[in-house]
Amino acid sequence: MEHSDENSSEYKENSLTLTGAVAMGTGVMIGAGIFALTGQVAELAKQWFPLAFLAAAIVASFSAYSYVKMAHAYPSAGGIAMFLEKAYGKTALTGAFALLMYFSMIINESLVAKTFGTYTLQLFNVGENEWLVVALGVGLLAFTFFVNILSNEFIEKLSFFTAFIKIGGIALFAIGGLWASGFSFENTSSNQTGAGPGEFLGAVALAILAYKGFTTITNSGGELKNPHKNVGRAIIISIALCLVLYMLVTLAVGGSLTVDEIIKAKDYSLAEAARPAFGDYGVWFTVLFAIVATVSGVIASVFAVSRMLAMLTDMKLVPHSHFGMPGSIQKHTLVYTVVMAMLLTVFFDLSRIASLGAIFYLIMDIAIHWGVFYHLRKEVKASSLVLITAMILDVVILGAFLVVKAQADMLVIYVSLAGLILIILGEWLFLHKNQTGD
């Protein structure tokens, strides 16, 4: 399908600074991470849930190695899509793995949107109302669409401003919670129901979602100033900042609530953890920061993932239809991204959304490491030992997570398998049709 110049993707070189990239990366991580996942991770890891976030940071650091090496060599507005093409060529594998990343990021947006709805309801005495949560989540996604139509400079300023607010607010919550608990962790340590090795590794798989926001930085590489150096710097700084915040927050939550209490309030555990130490004022304070974090996180994620799909379209690895819409391809991919995130928000609960995102992301991550190791390690000067370690960690964690889900929720396995088959088959049919000219 041919497109005119006015309908091609729009990227602006040097329109993002290092600070803006860090704000964007931490914005996605914090929005998806500590607010959405603390309770989900605690449900599997029990009293070891702070260590699950630490272990996930180690895994994410090994994973980031491949992305940093590739970004230094091939900075691109399509990021991961371009990395996969360099490794596997213009093949069905490239398209399928890139789409796995695309859908994992859409899943992440849906996860954060529902988290926004869940926390917002804590401001009102309406109890747990799933439809209100869904309506608020869909409303946030609609708002995100309109913000993303605006300029890169506006989004960067918004990301920086909100990153400053939420990092400061979360740090205050964590330090205040630790102080109020007397730096005591008896609540979690006294829990008698321990997590087994498989459950702990499964928790690590979910906690990895709290760090995978660094990939949004690679997807904006073509728009970042001095990308050969700043993509890697932004990734490292973002992971380090989030690790410090996550450890402070999980220890504060563990000092305020028992594991059973965290699991009971798993969709809004940070707000509940503020209640013993600060009362209702603490809950309102936490909810307000959760709203800022989730709103900015969705905006940053949609900004990056819509550009990734536009890059896949430019590379002719996915089909594209205007559906009568005016404007550039990137504007169209923005619409597709937001609509799909809305559908997930309507039809899936938080636990299943997080599980699907973890499975898709880990499979794609393994593909990135293998592609760099097998095809590009000499070209990008990557260490074989680090790449192999990253792959082994991903495989072990994914395997453990699948076993845990197979025992607890087979629907997640079925949906993941169906999604994989549809993505791979659809990509193969599309490329085969284009190559044969049918």
TITOR-451707 format. One line per field, with one value per atom (N, C-alpha, C): residue number from 1; x, y, z. Coordinates in steps of 0.05 Angstrom, whole numbers. Example, Ala and Ser with C-alpha at 12.3 -4.5 7.8 and 13.67 -1.06 7.14 Angstrom:
residues 2
pos <- [1/1/1/2/2/2]
xx <- [264/246/264/257/273/258]
yy <- [-114/-90/-66/-45/-21/1]
zz <- [156/156/156/142/143/157]
end
This chain:
residues 438
pos <- [1/1/1/2/2/2/3/3/3/4/4/4/5/5/5/6/6/6/7/7/7/8/8/8/9/9/9/10/10/10/11/11/11/12/12/12/13/13/13/14/14/14/15/15/15/16/16/16/17/17/17/18/18/18/19/19/19/20/20/20/21/21/21/22/22/22/23/23/23/24/24/24/25/25/25/26/26/26/27/27/27/28/28/28/29/29/29/30/30/30/31/31/31/32/32/32/33/33/33/34/34/34/35/35/35/36/36/36/37/37/37/38/38/38/39/39/39/40/40/40/41/41/41/42/42/42/43/43/43/44/44/44/45/45/45/46/46/46/47/47/47/48/48/48/49/49/49/50/50/50/51/51/51/52/52/52/53/53/53/54/54/54/55/55/55/56/56/56/57/57/57/58/58/58/59/59/59/60/60/60/61/61/61/62/62/62/63/63/63/64/64/64/65/65/65/66/66/66/67/67/67/68/68/68/69/69/69/70/70/70/71/71/71/72/72/72/73/73/73/74/74/74/75/75/75/76/76/76/77/77/77/78/78/78/79/79/79/80/80/80/81/81/81/82/82/82/83/83/83/84/84/84/85/85/85/86/86/86/87/87/87/88/88/88/89/89/89/90/90/90/91/91/91/92/92/92/93/93/93/94/94/94/95/95/95/96/96/96/97/97/97/98/98/98/99/99/99/100/100/100/101/101/101/102/102/102/103/103/103/104/104/104/105/105/105/106/106/106/107/107/107/108/108/108/109/109/109/110/110/110/111/111/111/112/112/112/113/113/113/114/114/114/115/115/115/116/116/116/117/117/117/118/118/118/119/119/119/120/120/120/121/121/121/122/122/122/123/123/123/124/124/124/125/125/125/126/126/126/127/127/127/128/128/128/129/129/129/130/130/130/131/131/131/132/132/132/133/133/133/134/134/134/135/135/135/136/136/136/137/137/137/138/138/138/139/139/139/140/140/140/141/141/141/142/142/142/143/143/143/144/144/144/145/145/145/146/146/146/147/147/147/148/148/148/149/149/149/150/150/150/151/151/151/152/152/152/153/153/153/154/154/154/155/155/155/156/156/156/157/157/157/158/158/158/159/159/159/160/160/160/161/161/161/162/162/162/163/163/163/164/164/164/165/165/165/166/166/166/167/167/167/168/168/168/169/169/169/170/170/170/171/171/171/172/172/172/173/173/173/174/174/174/175/175/175/176/176/176/177/177/177/178/178/178/179/179/179/180/180/180/181/181/181/182/182/182/183/183/183/184/184/184/185/185/185/186/186/186/187/187/187/188/188/188/189/189/189/190/190/190/191/191/191/192/192/192/193/193/193/194/194/194/195/195/195/196/196/196/197/197/197/198/198/198/199/199/199/200/200/200/201/201/201/202/202/202/203/203/203/204/204/204/205/205/205/206/206/206/207/207/207/208/208/208/209/209/209/210/210/210/211/211/211/212/212/212/213/213/213/214/214/214/215/215/215/216/216/216/217/217/217/218/218/218/219/219/219/220/220/220/221/221/221/222/222/222/223/223/223/224/224/224/225/225/225/226/226/226/227/227/227/228/228/228/229/229/229/230/230/230/231/231/231/232/232/232/233/233/233/234/234/234/235/235/235/236/236/236/237/237/237/238/238/238/239/239/239/240/240/240/241/241/241/242/242/242/243/243/243/244/244/244/245/245/245/246/246/246/247/247/247/248/248/248/249/249/249/250/250/250/251/251/251/252/252/252/253/253/253/254/254/254/255/255/255/256/256/256/257/257/257/258/258/258/259/259/259/260/260/260/261/261/261/262/262/262/263/263/263/264/264/264/265/265/265/266/266/266/267/267/267/268/268/268/269/269/269/270/270/270/271/271/271/272/272/272/273/273/273/274/274/274/275/275/275/276/276/276/277/277/277/278/278/278/279/279/279/280/280/280/281/281/281/282/282/282/283/283/283/284/284/284/285/285/285/286/286/286/287/287/287/288/288/288/289/289/289/290/290/290/291/291/291/292/292/292/293/293/293/294/294/294/295/295/295/296/296/296/297/297/297/298/298/298/299/299/299/300/300/300/301/301/301/302/302/302/303/303/303/304/304/304/305/305/305/306/306/306/307/307/307/308/308/308/309/309/309/310/310/310/311/311/311/312/312/312/313/313/313/314/314/314/315/315/315/316/316/316/317/317/317/318/318/318/319/319/319/320/320/320/321/321/321/322/322/322/323/323/323/324/324/324/325/325/325/326/326/326/327/327/327/328/328/328/329/329/329/330/330/330/331/331/331/332/332/332/333/333/333/334/334/334/335/335/335/336/336/336/337/337/337/338/338/338/339/339/339/340/340/340/341/341/341/342/342/342/343/343/343/344/344/344/345/345/345/346/346/346/347/347/347/348/348/348/349/349/349/350/350/350/351/351/351/352/352/352/353/353/353/354/354/354/355/355/355/356/356/356/357/357/357/358/358/358/359/359/359/360/360/360/361/361/361/362/362/362/363/363/363/364/364/364/365/365/365/366/366/366/367/367/367/368/368/368/369/369/369/370/370/370/371/371/371/372/372/372/373/373/373/374/374/374/375/375/375/376/376/376/377/377/377/378/378/378/379/379/379/380/380/380/381/381/381/382/382/382/383/383/383/384/384/384/385/385/385/386/386/386/387/387/387/388/388/388/389/389/389/390/390/390/391/391/391/392/392/392/393/393/393/394/394/394/395/395/395/396/396/396/397/397/397/398/398/398/399/399/399/400/400/400/401/401/401/402/402/402/403/403/403/404/404/404/405/405/405/406/406/406/407/407/407/408/408/408/409/409/409/410/410/410/411/411/411/412/412/412/413/413/413/414/414/414/415/415/415/416/416/416/417/417/417/418/418/418/419/419/419/420/420/420/421/421/421/422/422/422/423/423/423/424/424/424/425/425/425/426/426/426/427/427/427/428/428/428/429/429/429/430/430/430/431/431/431/432/432/432/433/433/433/434/434/434/435/435/435/436/436/436/437/437/437/438/438/438]
xx <- [17/0/18/13/29/16/33/23/37/23/35/52/69/86/71/48/33/21/20/10/31/56/78/81/97/101/116/111/124/141/167/186/202/209/224/250/272/298/305/319/327/305/281/258/255/272/271/299/300/326/330/354/360/341/337/319/291/282/255/253/274/273/272/287/286/259/247/221/200/203/185/188/212/217/207/215/205/175/164/135/120/129/117/122/146/153/137/137/124/94/83/54/46/61/54/64/85/99/87/94/89/60/44/16/0/6/-10/-2/24/35/42/43/51/34/8/-10/-8/-6/-4/21/44/69/68/56/54/37/17/-1/15/36/52/76/90/116/112/88/82/101/114/130/156/162/186/181/158/152/171/183/204/228/235/258/251/225/217/222/217/223/253/268/298/308/298/306/298/274/265/283/293/312/338/347/371/366/343/336/334/320/316/343/362/388/403/401/413/399/372/357/364/367/373/399/417/443/440/423/419/407/388/375/394/411/431/451/461/480/468/443/430/423/415/407/432/455/479/487/482/489/468/442/420/398/403/381/359/334/311/286/268/242/225/233/218/230/255/268/269/252/253/246/228/222/247/263/287/308/310/329/323/297/290/295/291/297/326/343/372/380/367/374/362/336/322/315/321/313/283/274/246/230/226/214/189/175/152/160/184/194/197/208/212/185/166/140/125/127/113/124/151/163/158/159/154/125/106/78/74/90/88/95/116/123/102/91/70/46/37/14/20/44/51/50/57/56/27/10/-18/-31/-23/-32/-24/1/11/-6/-14/-31/-58/-69/-95/-92/-70/-64/-64/-50/-47/-73/-88/-114/-134/-134/-152/-142/-115/-104/-112/-112/-122/-151/-168/-196/-199/-183/-185/-176/-154/-145/-163/-173/-191/-216/-227/-251/-246/-221/-215/-221/-224/-231/-261/-276/-305/-315/-336/-346/-366/-356/-374/-368/-349/-342/-328/-326/-313/-334/-330/-349/-333/-334/-318/-325/-351/-358/-349/-348/-337/-307/-294/-265/-260/-276/-273/-279/-300/-307/-285/-274/-252/-227/-222/-199/-202/-226/-231/-229/-240/-238/-209/-192/-164/-151/-157/-146/-155/-180/-190/-175/-171/-156/-127/-116/-88/-86/-106/-106/-104/-120/-120/-93/-81/-55/-34/-35/-14/-16/-38/-41/-23/-17/-2/28/44/72/89/112/131/141/145/155/136/110/90/90/91/91/116/139/164/161/151/148/128/107/87/100/115/128/148/163/183/169/148/134/121/107/94/114/136/157/168/173/182/162/137/116/114/113/108/132/156/180/182/177/177/155/131/109/112/121/125/147/168/190/180/163/151/134/118/101/118/139/155/170/183/198/180/156/137/126/121/111/131/156/178/181/180/183/160/136/112/113/124/125/149/165/189/210/209/227/226/201/196/181/189/176/163/153/141/116/101/76/81/101/106/122/141/158/143/121/106/87/83/65/76/60/69/67/54/50/72/93/115/110/125/123/144/137/156/173/195/212/197/179/163/146/133/116/132/156/173/182/190/199/175/152/128/123/127/125/145/169/190/181/168/158/139/121/103/118/137/152/168/176/192/176/149/132/136/146/150/175/191/216/216/198/200/194/185/180/205/229/253/253/237/236/223/207/195/216/238/260/272/276/288/269/243/224/224/237/238/267/284/312/317/301/305/297/284/276/292/311/326/352/360/385/408/428/452/444/428/417/438/460/481/491/490/498/474/455/434/412/408/389/398/423/434/434/442/442/414/395/367/357/363/354/366/392/406/396/393/383/355/338/310/307/322/321/331/353/364/345/333/314/290/280/256/263/286/294/294/306/307/279/262/234/219/221/206/214/240/249/238/240/229/199/185/155/147/159/152/158/181/187/167/159/139/112/104/79/81/103/107/108/116/115/88/70/43/21/24/3/15/-1/7/4/16/14/-15/-31/-59/-74/-68/-81/-73/-47/-38/-53/-56/-69/-99/-111/-140/-144/-126/-128/-108/-104/-82/-84/-108/-111/-107/-106/-101/-85/-65/-51/-35/-25/-10/-29/-53/-72/-79/-83/-90/-67/-42/-19/-15/-26/-23/-42/-63/-84/-74/-60/-51/-32/-15/5/-6/-23/-31/-61/-77/-106/-117/-141/-153/-137/-123/-107/-84/-73/-53/-64/-88/-101/-105/-116/-121/-95/-74/-48/-38/-39/-29/-45/-72/-89/-83/-79/-73/-47/-27/-2/-5/-22/-27/-41/-58/-72/-51/-34/-13/5/13/31/18/-7/-19/-26/-35/-42/-17/5/29/41/38/49/35/9/-6/1/3/11/37/58/84/85/70/70/57/34/20/38/51/70/90/102/123/112/91/82/68/55/43/65/88/110/122/122/132/115/89/71/74/77/81/107/128/152/148/134/127/112/94/79/98/116/135/153/159/176/161/135/116/116/117/115/88/70/43/25/0/-19/-28/-37/-47/-71/-92/-115/-121/-128/-135/-163/-181/-208/-221/-214/-225/-215/-195/-184/-164/-164/-144/-118/-97/-73/-52/-31/-8/-13/5/3/6/24/28/3/-13/-39/-58/-57/-74/-66/-40/-31/-37/-39/-47/-76/-93/-121/-123/-109/-110/-101/-79/-68/-87/-99/-118/-143/-153/-178/-173/-150/-144/-140/-127/-124/-151/-169/-196/-210/-208/-221/-210/-184/-173/-182/-184/-194/-222/-238/-266/-269/-253/-259/-240/-218/-200/-196/-191/-186/-156/-148/-120/-101/-107/-89/-84/-104/-101/-87/-92/-78/-48/-41/-13/0/-14/-3/2/-17/-13/11/13/35/62/64/89/97/78/84/93/78/86/113/117/142/166/164/187/194/174/179/194/184/197/226/229/255/276/267/285/293/273/279/299/298/317/345/348/374/386/369/378/387/372/379/405/410/435/458/454/475/482/462/467/476/465/469/487/486/497/517/524/540/568/580/605/602/580/575/570/555/549/567/587/607/594/577/563/577/575/587/569/580/565/555/572/565/540/540/517/492/494/470/459/476/468/455/467/455/427/424/398/377/385/366/359/378/373/354/359/341/313/310/283/269/283/271/262/279/273/248/248/226/200/201/178/167/184/176/162/173/161/134/132/107/85/92/73/63/81/72/53/59/42/14/14/-12/-27/-13/-27/-41/-31/-43/-66/-65/-84/-104/-96/-114/-107/-118/-111/-121/-141/-151/-128/-111/-88/-71/-66/-49/-63/-89/-104/-104/-109/-110/-82/-61/-34/-27/-34/-27/-43/-69/-85/-73/-65/-54/-28/-11/14/9/-10/-16/-27/-45/-57/-37/-19/1/21/31/50/37/14/0/-8/-19/-27/-3/19/43/54/54/64/46/20/1/4/7/10/36/58/83/83/71/69/53/31/14/28/43/58/81/94/117/108/85/75/59/52/38/9/-2/-30/-49]
yy <- [-24/0/25/43/67/90/107/129/154/175/201/210/231/241/253/264/277/256/231/210/193/199/184/190/174/178/204/218/243/240/244/244/269/280/305/299/300/295/317/309/327/341/329/341/331/312/302/304/313/316/291/288/266/267/291/293/285/293/286/256/243/214/199/208/196/200/224/229/211/207/189/160/151/123/118/136/132/136/153/157/132/117/92/71/70/49/53/78/83/80/88/85/56/40/11/-4/5/-11/-11/9/7/9/24/27/3/-7/-28/-56/-59/-87/-95/-77/-85/-108/-104/-125/-151/-148/-172/-188/-174/-188/-200/-186/-196/-221/-223/-247/-272/-270/-293/-296/-274/-276/-275/-269/-266/-247/-255/-236/-228/-242/-236/-216/-203/-186/-163/-150/-130/-142/-166/-179/-186/-191/-196/-172/-148/-123/-119/-127/-125/-144/-170/-190/-181/-169/-160/-138/-121/-100/-111/-133/-146/-158/-172/-183/-161/-139/-117/-104/-104/-92/-109/-136/-153/-150/-148/-144/-118/-97/-70/-70/-88/-89/-91/-110/-113/-88/-75/-52/-28/-25/-3/-7/-31/-37/-31/-40/-36/-6/7/36/53/45/60/57/34/29/38/34/40/56/80/96/100/96/97/105/119/125/100/78/53/35/41/26/-3/-18/-47/-59/-46/-56/-56/-35/-33/-53/-56/-76/-104/-111/-138/-141/-120/-122/-126/-112/-115/-144/-157/-184/-205/-202/-223/-216/-191/-183/-176/-170/-164/-190/-204/-230/-230/-253/-256/-256/-266/-266/-238/-221/-193/-180/-183/-172/-183/-210/-223/-214/-214/-207/-177/-160/-132/-127/-143/-140/-150/-170/-179/-156/-142/-119/-97/-93/-73/-80/-105/-113/-113/-120/-120/-91/-72/-44/-34/-44/-37/-49/-74/-87/-70/-60/-43/-18/-6/18/12/-11/-19/-25/-37/-43/-17/3/28/44/42/56/45/18/7/13/15/23/52/69/96/96/80/79/68/47/35/55/69/88/112/122/145/140/116/109/110/108/109/137/157/184/186/166/168/143/145/123/107/94/79/49/40/12/4/-22/-32/-35/-19/-19/-22/-46/-53/-35/-29/-13/16/27/54/54/32/30/29/14/12/39/52/78/99/99/118/111/85/76/84/79/87/117/132/161/171/158/166/161/138/132/152/161/181/207/215/239/237/213/209/213/204/208/238/254/283/296/287/298/291/266/257/269/282/297/322/332/356/351/371/370/353/343/328/345/371/389/391/392/393/367/344/319/316/325/324/341/365/383/371/359/347/323/306/283/292/312/322/332/348/360/338/319/299/279/274/257/268/294/308/305/309/308/280/260/233/220/227/216/228/255/268/258/254/245/217/199/171/169/185/184/193/214/224/202/189/167/145/137/115/122/145/153/157/170/174/148/129/103/87/88/75/87/114/128/121/121/115/87/68/40/35/56/52/35/35/18/-11/-19/-47/-61/-86/-102/-127/-124/-147/-157/-138/-145/-166/-162/-181/-205/-201/-223/-243/-234/-252/-270/-265/-281/-309/-329/-357/-371/-360/-374/-364/-380/-372/-379/-366/-371/-391/-410/-429/-416/-430/-419/-412/-429/-424/-400/-397/-373/-348/-349/-325/-317/-337/-330/-320/-330/-320/-291/-284/-257/-239/-249/-234/-227/-247/-242/-218/-216/-194/-168/-170/-146/-134/-151/-141/-120/-123/-103/-75/-74/-48/-34/-49/-37/-36/-51/-53/-27/-7/20/32/21/32/28/8/3/26/42/65/86/86/104/96/70/61/67/67/73/102/119/147/156/136/141/160/159/177/206/211/238/249/233/241/255/276/289/271/270/253/225/211/185/163/165/144/141/163/162/164/181/188/166/149/127/109/101/83/97/122/137/139/145/148/122/100/73/67/71/65/82/108/126/119/113/106/81/60/35/40/55/60/76/97/113/97/81/65/43/31/11/23/47/60/65/76/82/57/36/12/-1/-1/-14/2/28/45/40/39/37/9/-12/-39/-44/-33/-35/-19/4/20/5/-6/-21/-45/-59/-82/-75/-51/-42/-33/-28/-18/-40/-59/-79/-107/-126/-154/-163/-185/-195/-200/-211/-216/-190/-169/-143/-131/-135/-125/-140/-166/-182/-174/-170/-163/-137/-118/-92/-90/-112/-114/-93/-85/-66/-37/-32/-5/-7/-24/-30/-6/11/34/53/57/74/62/36/23/24/22/23/50/71/98/102/86/91/87/65/62/84/94/114/142/148/176/181/160/163/170/182/189/209/227/246/232/211/196/181/171/158/177/201/221/230/234/241/220/195/173/171/173/171/193/217/239/234/224/218/194/175/152/162/181/193/206/222/236/215/195/174/158/150/134/150/175/191/196/205/211/185/163/137/129/131/124/142/168/187/181/175/169/143/123/97/98/112/115/131/151/167/148/130/113/90/77/53/60/83/90/96/106/110/83/64/38/25/27/15/31/57/73/64/58/48/21/3/-23/-19/1/7/17/35/46/24/4/-18/-39/-34/-53/-80/-81/-106/-111/-91/-95/-80/-90/-76/-50/-32/-7/2/12/24/50/70/96/96/78/77/105/119/145/168/162/183/200/226/244/243/256/259/237/237/220/192/173/146/145/162/162/169/188/195/171/156/132/111/106/86/94/120/130/121/124/116/86/70/40/33/45/38/44/67/75/58/52/36/8/-5/-32/-32/-11/-9/-7/8/11/-16/-32/-58/-76/-76/-92/-83/-57/-45/-54/-57/-65/-94/-111/-140/-156/-145/-161/-147/-165/-153/-149/-135/-127/-151/-172/-195/-207/-211/-224/-205/-179/-160/-161/-161/-161/-187/-210/-236/-237/-228/-227/-210/-187/-169/-181/-195/-208/-230/-246/-268/-257/-239/-227/-213/-198/-183/-202/-222/-240/-256/-264/-278/-259/-234/-215/-209/-207/-201/-222/-248/-270/-268/-261/-258/-236/-214/-192/-202/-215/-225/-245/-264/-284/-271/-252/-238/-224/-210/-196/-217/-238/-258/-273/-282/-299/-283/-259/-245/-219/-206/-179/-173/-193/-187/-175/-184/-172/-144/-141/-114/-93/-100/-80/-82/-100/-104/-111/-132/-141/-166/-169/-192/-216/-239/-263/-273/-270/-279/-264/-238/-222/-229/-233/-240/-267/-287/-314/-313/-298/-295/-283/-262/-249/-269/-285/-305/-326/-336/-356/-346/-322/-310/-307/-298/-295/-322/-342/-369/-381/-379/-391/-377/-350/-335/-340/-340/-345/-373/-393/-420/-423/-411/-412/-398/-376/-361/-377/-390/-406/-429/-442/-464/-454/-431/-419/-413/-401/-394/-418/-438/-463/-476/-472/-484/-466/-440/-422/-410/-406/-391/-399/-421/-431/-413/-396/-378/-360/-351/-334/-349/-374/-391/-393/-399/-402/-377/-354/-328/-321/-326/-321/-337/-363/-381/-373/-367/-358/-332/-314/-289/-293/-311/-317/-329/-348/-361/-341/-324/-304/-284/-275/-256/-268/-292/-305/-312/-324/-332/-307/-287/-263/-249/-248/-235/-251/-277/-294/-291/-291/-288/-261/-239/-212/-210/-220/-218/-236/-259/-278/-265/-252/-240/-217/-201/-179/-188/-210/-220/-233/-246/-259/-240/-216/-196/-203/-221/-229/-207]
zz <- [0/0/0/-18/-20/-5/7/21/12/12/5/28/22/43/66/60/82/101/92/109/121/117/129/158/172/201/205/227/233/258/255/277/276/299/300/315/299/311/331/353/374/388/388/402/430/439/466/479/503/517/535/546/564/588/599/622/614/590/581/578/567/563/590/610/636/649/645/656/643/617/603/612/614/623/651/670/697/699/682/682/676/656/649/671/681/701/727/737/763/760/738/735/734/720/718/741/754/773/801/816/845/852/837/843/834/810/798/807/814/817/845/865/892/902/901/911/895/868/851/858/862/868/896/915/943/944/926/926/920/903/896/915/920/935/965/975/1003/1016/1039/1054/1039/1017/1002/979/979/956/952/973/967/952/959/945/916/911/883/865/876/861/857/877/875/854/855/835/807/804/778/767/785/776/765/778/768/740/737/711/690/697/678/671/689/683/662/665/645/618/619/594/581/597/586/570/576/563/533/524/495/482/496/485/484/504/504/482/478/457/430/426/400/396/417/414/408/419/413/384/373/345/326/333/315/328/337/349/328/337/318/333/319/330/332/319/321/342/351/372/368/383/383/356/341/314/297/298/283/292/319/330/319/319/309/280/264/235/231/246/243/249/268/277/258/250/236/207/199/172/171/147/143/140/163/163/181/180/197/227/233/260/271/254/262/268/250/254/278/282/304/331/333/359/365/344/348/357/345/353/382/390/418/437/430/446/445/421/418/436/434/450/480/488/516/527/510/519/520/501/503/528/534/559/583/582/604/607/585/586/598/591/602/632/640/668/684/674/688/688/666/665/686/689/710/738/741/767/773/753/757/767/755/763/792/798/825/847/842/862/864/842/842/859/858/873/903/912/940/952/935/944/951/942/946/960/975/991/974/953/935/934/951/952/926/922/898/876/855/833/807/795/772/748/744/721/723/748/751/746/755/749/719/705/676/662/671/659/663/687/693/676/673/657/628/617/589/586/605/604/604/620/620/593/580/554/533/535/516/520/545/551/541/544/534/504/489/460/453/466/459/467/490/498/477/467/449/421/415/390/391/415/419/412/415/407/426/415/432/455/450/470/494/488/509/525/512/526/543/533/548/574/571/594/614/604/622/636/621/633/655/649/669/694/690/713/730/717/733/745/731/743/769/769/793/815/809/830/841/824/834/847/838/851/879/881/907/925/914/930/940/922/930/951/947/967/994/995/1020/1033/1016/1026/1039/1025/1034/1060/1060/1083/1107/1102/1124/1134/1116/1124/1141/1132/1147/1175/1176/1201/1220/1210/1226/1237/1221/1230/1248/1253/1270/1256/1229/1213/1222/1228/1236/1214/1209/1187/1198/1223/1236/1222/1210/1196/1175/1158/1137/1146/1164/1172/1190/1202/1220/1204/1179/1163/1161/1166/1167/1141/1121/1096/1077/1073/1056/1027/1010/981/973/955/945/923/915/894/868/860/836/838/861/865/866/879/880/852/836/808/792/797/783/791/817/826/812/809/795/766/753/726/725/745/746/752/771/780/757/738/715/700/700/687/699/724/737/726/711/700/669/656/627/613/628/616/603/610/598/568/558/529/514/528/515/507/521/514/488/483/458/435/439/418/410/426/419/413/406/402/379/358/335/341/364/370/394/404/427/419/433/427/434/416/419/427/411/419/423/409/412/440/455/483/503/496/515/518/499/502/525/524/545/572/573/598/610/593/602/614/601/611/638/641/666/689/683/704/712/693/699/716/709/725/753/756/782/800/789/804/813/795/802/823/821/841/869/872/899/909/892/900/907/890/895/921/928/952/976/975/997/1001/979/981/991/980/988/1018/1027/1055/1073/1063/1078/1079/1056/1056/1074/1073/1090/1120/1126/1154/1164/1146/1153/1152/1134/1130/1131/1139/1137/1108/1101/1073/1066/1085/1079/1074/1088/1084/1057/1049/1023/1001/1003/983/981/1004/1004/989/992/979/956/942/923/900/892/870/879/905/916/942/942/967/979/962/972/988/977/991/1018/1019/1044/1063/1053/1071/1084/1071/1083/1106/1108/1128/1157/1163/1191/1201/1183/1191/1190/1170/1166/1166/1169/1169/1142/1141/1115/1099/1113/1098/1082/1094/1081/1056/1059/1036/1013/1020/999/985/1002/991/972/980/963/938/940/916/896/906/888/873/886/873/854/861/843/818/820/797/778/790/774/760/776/765/742/746/725/700/704/681/664/677/662/651/665/655/629/628/603/580/586/565/553/570/560/545/554/541/513/512/486/466/476/460/446/461/451/433/442/428/402/400/374/354/362/344/335/353/345/324/327/306/280/282/257/243/258/246/233/246/233/207/207/182/161/168/148/137/154/146/130/127/113/125/152/167/178/178/186/167/164/146/158/141/151/134/148/134/147/131/141/155/146/156/153/131/126/143/160/178/163/168/157/173/164/179/174/190/185/196/188/197/228/238/267/282/271/283/283/260/258/278/281/300/329/333/360/365/345/348/354/337/341/369/378/404/426/426/448/447/423/422/432/425/435/465/476/505/519/507/518/519/498/497/519/523/544/571/575/600/606/586/590/596/583/584/603/613/630/657/678/704/707/729/732/732/747/749/722/706/680/660/662/645/651/676/684/675/677/669/639/623/594/587/599/594/600/622/630/610/602/583/556/545/519/520/541/543/546/562/566/541/526/500/481/479/461/471/497/508/501/503/496/467/450/421/416/430/427/434/457/466/447/438/419/392/383/358/360/382/386/389/404/409/383/368/345/320/317/292/295/318/319/341/357/380/373/351/343/332/317/305/326/347/368/392/391/412/438/438/461/473/499/513/511/502/499/527/547/574/585/581/591/576/549/533/541/545/553/580/599/625/624/608/605/594/575/564/584/599/619/640/650/670/660/635/624/621/612/607/634/654/680/692/691/703/687/661/645/650/651/656/683/704/730/731/717/716/702/680/665/683/698/716/737/749/769/758/734/722/712/703/695/719/742/766/777/772/784/765/739/721/692/683/656/634/640/619/609/627/619/599/604/586/559/559/534/518/531/517/506/522/513/489/490/467/442/446/423/411/428/419/403/413/399/372/370/345/325/334/316/306/323/315/295/301/283/256/257/233/216/229/215/202/216/205/181/183/161/136/140/118/105/121/110/93/103/88/64/66/43/21/29/9/-6/10/-2/-20/-12/-28/-54/-53/-77/-95/-83/-99/-104/-87/-90/-81]
end
